[in-house]
Amino acid sequence: MKVKIQSIHFDADTKLLSFIDERISKLSSLYDGVLGGEVFLRLDKAADSENKITEIKLHIPGNDLFARKQCKTFEEATDTAVDALKSQLVRRKEKAKGL
């Protein structure tokens, strides 16, 4: 599965990029139809500490799945977005099986 990561208006370090790639690639083991993904990392201009935004779009046959989370760190935002996508994939899988 190919994952494209874009950090908007800043440069992400390799540690963060490898962390995100590792988390996203685990989703392909849940659902065989995952074709690829796009990750957008943004910094919100808000003054509060929860200004890190991670948006993940998963490409699967049919419709794409999307999750957007805002947290204190990019790692935390990525984890919560991946969890949201896991539940979407499970629902998609159950719907395909007709349960």
BAZA-194495 format. One record per atom (N, C-alpha, C): residue number from 1; atom name; x, y, z; chain; residue in one letter. Coordinates in Angstrom, 2 decimals, decimal comma. Example, Ala and Ser with C-alpha at 12.3 -4.5 7.8 and 13.67 -1.06 7.14 Angstrom:
<sites>
SITE     i   at         x         y         z   ch   aa
SITE     1    N     13,19     -5,69      7,80    A    a
SITE     1   CA     12,30     -4,50      7,80    A    a
SITE     1    C     13,20     -3,30      7,80    A    a
SITE     2    N     12,85     -2,25      7,08    A    s
SITE     2   CA     13,67     -1,06      7,14    A    s
SITE     2    C     12,90      0,03      7,87    A    s
</sites>
This chain:
<sites>
SITE     i   at         x         y         z   ch   aa
SITE     1    N      0,85     -1,18      0,00    A    m
SITE     1   CA      0,00      0,00      0,00    A    m
SITE     1    C      0,89      1,24      0,00    A    m
SITE     2    N      0,57      2,17     -0,86    A    k
SITE     2   CA      1,35      3,40     -0,97    A    k
SITE     2    C      0,69      4,51     -0,15    A    k
SITE     3    N      1,48      5,14      0,71    A    v
SITE     3   CA      0,98      6,22      1,56    A    v
SITE     3    C      1,72      7,50      1,19    A    v
SITE     4    N      0,96      8,53      0,88    A    k
SITE     4   CA      1,52      9,83      0,54    A    k
SITE     4    C      1,29     10,77      1,72    A    k
SITE     5    N      2,38     11,32      2,28    A    i
SITE     5   CA      2,29     12,19      3,45    A    i
SITE     5    C      2,70     13,60      3,06    A    i
SITE     6    N      1,84     14,55      3,38    A    q
SITE     6   CA      2,12     15,96      3,09    A    q
SITE     6    C      2,04     16,77      4,38    A    q
SITE     7    N      3,10     17,47      4,69    A    s
SITE     7   CA      3,07     18,38      5,82    A    s
SITE     7    C      2,94     19,79      5,25    A    s
SITE     8    N      1,90     20,47      5,64    A    i
SITE     8   CA      1,55     21,76      5,05    A    i
SITE     8    C      2,14     22,89      5,89    A    i
SITE     9    N      2,97     23,71      5,27    A    h
SITE     9   CA      3,62     24,89      5,85    A    h
SITE     9    C      4,64     24,57      6,94    A    h
SITE    10    N      5,16     23,34      6,95    A    f
SITE    10   CA      6,27     22,98      7,84    A    f
SITE    10    C      6,89     21,69      7,31    A    f
SITE    11    N      8,09     21,37      7,79    A    d
SITE    11   CA      8,77     20,14      7,40    A    d
SITE    11    C      8,69     19,13      8,54    A    d
SITE    12    N      8,11     17,98      8,26    A    a
SITE    12   CA      8,00     16,93      9,26    A    a
SITE    12    C      9,30     16,14      9,31    A    a
SITE    13    N      9,70     15,71     10,51    A    d
SITE    13   CA     10,94     14,94     10,62    A    d
SITE    13    C     10,69     13,48     10,23    A    d
SITE    14    N     11,75     12,76      9,99    A    t
SITE    14   CA     11,64     11,39      9,50    A    t
SITE    14    C     11,03     10,46     10,54    A    t
SITE    15    N     11,24     10,75     11,82    A    k
SITE    15   CA     10,67      9,93     12,89    A    k
SITE    15    C      9,14      9,98     12,83    A    k
SITE    16    N      8,58     11,17     12,64    A    l
SITE    16   CA      7,13     11,33     12,53    A    l
SITE    16    C      6,62     10,65     11,26    A    l
SITE    17    N      7,31     10,80     10,17    A    l
SITE    17   CA      6,88     10,20      8,92    A    l
SITE    17    C      6,87      8,67      8,99    A    l
SITE    18    N      7,89      8,09      9,61    A    s
SITE    18   CA      7,93      6,63      9,75    A    s
SITE    18    C      6,85      6,13     10,70    A    s
SITE    19    N      6,56      6,90     11,76    A    f
SITE    19   CA      5,49      6,56     12,69    A    f
SITE    19    C      4,14      6,51     11,96    A    f
SITE    20    N      3,87      7,53     11,16    A    i
SITE    20   CA      2,60      7,60     10,43    A    i
SITE    20    C      2,51      6,47      9,41    A    i
SITE    21    N      3,58      6,22      8,70    A    d
SITE    21   CA      3,59      5,16      7,70    A    d
SITE    21    C      3,34      3,80      8,33    A    d
SITE    22    N      3,92      3,57      9,50    A    e
SITE    22   CA      3,74      2,31     10,22    A    e
SITE    22    C      2,28      2,12     10,64    A    e
SITE    23    N      1,67      3,18     11,19    A    r
SITE    23   CA      0,27      3,10     11,64    A    r
SITE    23    C     -0,70      2,87     10,48    A    r
SITE    24    N     -0,47      3,57      9,38    A    i
SITE    24   CA     -1,38      3,46      8,24    A    i
SITE    24    C     -1,25      2,08      7,58    A    i
SITE    25    N     -0,04      1,56      7,50    A    s
SITE    25   CA      0,15      0,27      6,85    A    s
SITE    25    C     -0,52     -0,86      7,63    A    s
SITE    26    N     -0,74     -0,69      8,92    A    k
SITE    26   CA     -1,45     -1,70      9,70    A    k
SITE    26    C     -2,91     -1,81      9,28    A    k
SITE    27    N     -3,46     -0,73      8,71    A    l
SITE    27   CA     -4,85     -0,77      8,28    A    l
SITE    27    C     -5,06     -1,73      7,11    A    l
SITE    28    N     -4,04     -1,92      6,28    A    s
SITE    28   CA     -4,19     -2,81      5,13    A    s
SITE    28    C     -4,34     -4,27      5,56    A    s
SITE    29    N     -3,88     -4,61      6,77    A    s
SITE    29   CA     -4,07     -5,98      7,25    A    s
SITE    29    C     -5,51     -6,23      7,68    A    s
SITE    30    N     -6,23     -5,16      8,02    A    l
SITE    30   CA     -7,64     -5,29      8,42    A    l
SITE    30    C     -8,56     -5,51      7,22    A    l
SITE    31    N     -8,24     -4,84      6,12    A    y
SITE    31   CA     -9,11     -4,85      4,96    A    y
SITE    31    C     -8,24     -4,99      3,71    A    y
SITE    32    N     -8,48     -6,04      2,93    A    d
SITE    32   CA     -7,62     -6,33      1,79    A    d
SITE    32    C     -7,77     -5,33      0,65    A    d
SITE    33    N     -8,88     -4,60      0,61    A    g
SITE    33   CA     -9,15     -3,71     -0,51    A    g
SITE    33    C     -8,53     -2,33     -0,41    A    g
SITE    34    N     -7,66     -2,08      0,56    A    v
SITE    34   CA     -7,06     -0,75      0,70    A    v
SITE    34    C     -6,03     -0,56     -0,42    A    v
SITE    35    N     -6,27      0,45     -1,26    A    l
SITE    35   CA     -5,39      0,70     -2,39    A    l
SITE    35    C     -4,24      1,63     -2,04    A    l
SITE    36    N     -4,50      2,60     -1,19    A    g
SITE    36   CA     -3,48      3,58     -0,82    A    g
SITE    36    C     -4,06      4,58      0,15    A    g
SITE    37    N     -3,25      5,56      0,50    A    g
SITE    37   CA     -3,72      6,56      1,45    A    g
SITE    37    C     -2,99      7,88      1,28    A    g
SITE    38    N     -3,64      8,93      1,76    A    e
SITE    38   CA     -3,05     10,26      1,78    A    e
SITE    38    C     -3,17     10,80      3,20    A    e
SITE    39    N     -2,10     11,40      3,69    A    v
SITE    39   CA     -2,09     11,99      5,03    A    v
SITE    39    C     -1,70     13,46      4,90    A    v
SITE    40    N     -2,48     14,32      5,53    A    f
SITE    40   CA     -2,18     15,75      5,54    A    f
SITE    40    C     -1,95     16,18      6,99    A    f
SITE    41    N     -0,80     16,78      7,24    A    l
SITE    41   CA     -0,47     17,28      8,57    A    l
SITE    41    C     -0,53     18,81      8,53    A    l
SITE    42    N     -1,29     19,39      9,45    A    r
SITE    42   CA     -1,46     20,84      9,48    A    r
SITE    42    C     -1,29     21,37     10,89    A    r
SITE    43    N     -0,83     22,61     10,96    A    l
SITE    43   CA     -0,78     23,34     12,22    A    l
SITE    43    C     -1,89     24,36     12,21    A    l
SITE    44    N     -2,76     24,31     13,21    A    d
SITE    44   CA     -3,84     25,28     13,34    A    d
SITE    44    C     -3,28     26,56     13,93    A    d
SITE    45    N     -3,84     27,68     13,55    A    k
SITE    45   CA     -3,34     28,96     14,04    A    k
SITE    45    C     -3,86     29,32     15,43    A    k
SITE    46    N     -4,66     28,46     16,01    A    a
SITE    46   CA     -5,23     28,72     17,33    A    a
SITE    46    C     -4,13     28,78     18,38    A    a
SITE    47    N     -4,38     29,54     19,42    A    a
SITE    47   CA     -3,38     29,74     20,47    A    a
SITE    47    C     -3,35     28,58     21,47    A    a
SITE    48    N     -4,36     27,72     21,48    A    d
SITE    48   CA     -4,38     26,64     22,46    A    d
SITE    48    C     -3,39     25,55     22,07    A    d
SITE    49    N     -3,17     24,62     22,97    A    s
SITE    49   CA     -2,15     23,60     22,76    A    s
SITE    49    C     -2,59     22,51     21,78    A    s
SITE    50    N     -3,88     22,35     21,55    A    e
SITE    50   CA     -4,37     21,33     20,62    A    e
SITE    50    C     -4,46     21,92     19,22    A    e
SITE    51    N     -3,31     22,17     18,62    A    n
SITE    51   CA     -3,30     22,82     17,32    A    n
SITE    51    C     -2,71     21,94     16,21    A    n
SITE    52    N     -2,53     20,66     16,47    A    k
SITE    52   CA     -1,99     19,74     15,47    A    k
SITE    52    C     -3,15     18,97     14,83    A    k
SITE    53    N     -3,25     19,02     13,52    A    i
SITE    53   CA     -4,35     18,38     12,79    A    i
SITE    53    C     -3,79     17,32     11,85    A    i
SITE    54    N     -4,36     16,11     11,93    A    t
SITE    54   CA     -4,03     15,04     11,01    A    t
SITE    54    C     -5,28     14,65     10,25    A    t
SITE    55    N     -5,19     14,67      8,93    A    e
SITE    55   CA     -6,29     14,24      8,07    A    e
SITE    55    C     -5,81     13,05      7,26    A    e
SITE    56    N     -6,58     11,96      7,29    A    i
SITE    56   CA     -6,20     10,74      6,57    A    i
SITE    56    C     -7,33     10,36      5,62    A    i
SITE    57    N     -6,96     10,12      4,38    A    k
SITE    57   CA     -7,92      9,65      3,37    A    k
SITE    57    C     -7,43      8,30      2,87    A    k
SITE    58    N     -8,26      7,27      3,04    A    l
SITE    58   CA     -7,93      5,93      2,57    A    l
SITE    58    C     -8,66      5,65      1,27    A    l
SITE    59    N     -7,93      5,19      0,27    A    h
SITE    59   CA     -8,52      4,86     -1,01    A    h
SITE    59    C     -8,88      3,38     -1,02    A    h
SITE    60    N    -10,17      3,09     -1,14    A    i
SITE    60   CA    -10,65      1,72     -1,25    A    i
SITE    60    C    -11,62      1,68     -2,43    A    i
SITE    61    N    -11,87      0,50     -2,98    A    p
SITE    61   CA    -12,83      0,42     -4,09    A    p
SITE    61    C    -14,21      0,90     -3,63    A    p
SITE    62    N    -14,84      1,69     -4,45    A    g
SITE    62   CA    -16,12      2,28     -4,08    A    g
SITE    62    C    -15,90      3,70     -3,60    A    g
SITE    63    N    -16,07      3,92     -2,32    A    n
SITE    63   CA    -15,88      5,25     -1,73    A    n
SITE    63    C    -14,58      5,30     -0,94    A    n
SITE    64    N    -14,01      6,51     -0,82    A    d
SITE    64   CA    -12,85      6,70      0,03    A    d
SITE    64    C    -13,30      6,91      1,46    A    d
SITE    65    N    -12,47      6,51      2,41    A    l
SITE    65   CA    -12,75      6,75      3,83    A    l
SITE    65    C    -11,91      7,93      4,30    A    l
SITE    66    N    -12,44      8,72      5,24    A    f
SITE    66   CA    -11,76      9,93      5,67    A    f
SITE    66    C    -11,89     10,10      7,18    A    f
SITE    67    N    -10,81     10,55      7,80    A    a
SITE    67   CA    -10,83     10,87      9,23    A    a
SITE    67    C     -9,97     12,11      9,46    A    a
SITE    68    N    -10,46     13,02     10,31    A    r
SITE    68   CA     -9,74     14,25     10,65    A    r
SITE    68    C     -9,76     14,41     12,16    A    r
SITE    69    N     -8,59     14,51     12,76    A    k
SITE    69   CA     -8,48     14,64     14,21    A    k
SITE    69    C     -7,53     15,77     14,57    A    k
SITE    70    N     -7,84     16,44     15,68    A    q
SITE    70   CA     -7,02     17,55     16,17    A    q
SITE    70    C     -6,65     17,27     17,62    A    q
SITE    71    N     -5,35     17,25     17,90    A    c
SITE    71   CA     -4,84     16,92     19,24    A    c
SITE    71    C     -3,62     17,77     19,57    A    c
SITE    72    N     -2,98     17,43     20,71    A    k
SITE    72   CA     -1,79     18,17     21,15    A    k
SITE    72    C     -0,55     17,81     20,33    A    k
SITE    73    N     -0,47     16,54     19,88    A    t
SITE    73   CA      0,68     16,11     19,09    A    t
SITE    73    C      0,19     15,43     17,81    A    t
SITE    74    N      1,06     15,38     16,81    A    f
SITE    74   CA      0,70     14,70     15,57    A    f
SITE    74    C      0,56     13,20     15,79    A    f
SITE    75    N      1,36     12,65     16,69    A    e
SITE    75   CA      1,27     11,21     16,98    A    e
SITE    75    C     -0,10     10,86     17,56    A    e
SITE    76    N     -0,55     11,66     18,52    A    e
SITE    76   CA     -1,86     11,42     19,14    A    e
SITE    76    C     -2,98     11,59     18,12    A    e
SITE    77    N     -2,88     12,62     17,29    A    a
SITE    77   CA     -3,90     12,86     16,27    A    a
SITE    77    C     -3,92     11,72     15,25    A    a
SITE    78    N     -2,74     11,21     14,89    A    t
SITE    78   CA     -2,66     10,09     13,95    A    t
SITE    78    C     -3,28      8,84     14,56    A    t
SITE    79    N     -2,97      8,56     15,82    A    d
SITE    79   CA     -3,54      7,39     16,49    A    d
SITE    79    C     -5,06      7,43     16,52    A    d
SITE    80    N     -5,63      8,57     16,89    A    t
SITE    80   CA     -7,09      8,66     16,97    A    t
SITE    80    C     -7,73      8,60     15,58    A    t
SITE    81    N     -7,08      9,17     14,58    A    a
SITE    81   CA     -7,61      9,10     13,22    A    a
SITE    81    C     -7,55      7,67     12,69    A    a
SITE    82    N     -6,47      6,95     12,99    A    v
SITE    82   CA     -6,35      5,56     12,56    A    v
SITE    82    C     -7,40      4,71     13,26    A    v
SITE    83    N     -7,67      4,97     14,54    A    d
SITE    83   CA     -8,73      4,24     15,25    A    d
SITE    83    C    -10,09      4,48     14,60    A    d
SITE    84    N    -10,35      5,72     14,21    A    a
SITE    84   CA    -11,62      6,04     13,54    A    a
SITE    84    C    -11,72      5,30     12,21    A    a
SITE    85    N    -10,61      5,24     11,48    A    l
SITE    85   CA    -10,61      4,53     10,20    A    l
SITE    85    C    -10,76      3,02     10,40    A    l
SITE    86    N    -10,22      2,49     11,49    A    k
SITE    86   CA    -10,38      1,06     11,78    A    k
SITE    86    C    -11,85      0,72     11,94    A    k
SITE    87    N    -12,57      1,54     12,71    A    s
SITE    87   CA    -14,00      1,27     12,90    A    s
SITE    87    C    -14,76      1,42     11,59    A    s
SITE    88    N    -14,39      2,37     10,75    A    q
SITE    88   CA    -15,03      2,51      9,44    A    q
SITE    88    C    -14,77      1,29      8,56    A    q
SITE    89    N    -13,55      0,78      8,61    A    l
SITE    89   CA    -13,21     -0,41      7,82    A    l
SITE    89    C    -13,97     -1,64      8,30    A    l
SITE    90    N    -14,11     -1,77      9,63    A    v
SITE    90   CA    -14,84     -2,91     10,19    A    v
SITE    90    C    -16,30     -2,84      9,76    A    v
SITE    91    N    -16,90     -1,64      9,82    A    r
SITE    91   CA    -18,29     -1,48      9,38    A    r
SITE    91    C    -18,42     -1,80      7,89    A    r
SITE    92    N    -17,46     -1,37      7,08    A    r
SITE    92   CA    -17,49     -1,61      5,64    A    r
SITE    92    C    -17,40     -3,11      5,37    A    r
SITE    93    N    -16,54     -3,79      6,14    A    k
SITE    93   CA    -16,35     -5,23      5,96    A    k
SITE    93    C    -17,61     -6,00      6,32    A    k
SITE    94    N    -18,26     -5,62      7,45    A    e
SITE    94   CA    -19,48     -6,28      7,88    A    e
SITE    94    C    -20,61     -6,03      6,88    A    e
SITE    95    N    -20,67     -4,82      6,36    A    k
SITE    95   CA    -21,70     -4,49      5,38    A    k
SITE    95    C    -21,51     -5,30      4,10    A    k
SITE    96    N    -20,27     -5,49      3,70    A    a
SITE    96   CA    -19,98     -6,28      2,49    A    a
SITE    96    C    -20,35     -7,75      2,68    A    a
SITE    97    N    -20,19     -8,25      3,92    A    k
SITE    97   CA    -20,54     -9,64      4,20    A    k
SITE    97    C    -22,04     -9,82      4,36    A    k
SITE    98    N    -22,76     -8,73      4,56    A    g
SITE    98   CA    -24,21     -8,80      4,71    A    g
SITE    98    C    -24,65     -9,11      6,12    A    g
SITE    99    N    -23,85     -8,73      7,11    A    l
SITE    99   CA    -24,21     -8,98      8,51    A    l
SITE    99    C    -25,13     -7,93      9,04    A    l
</sites>
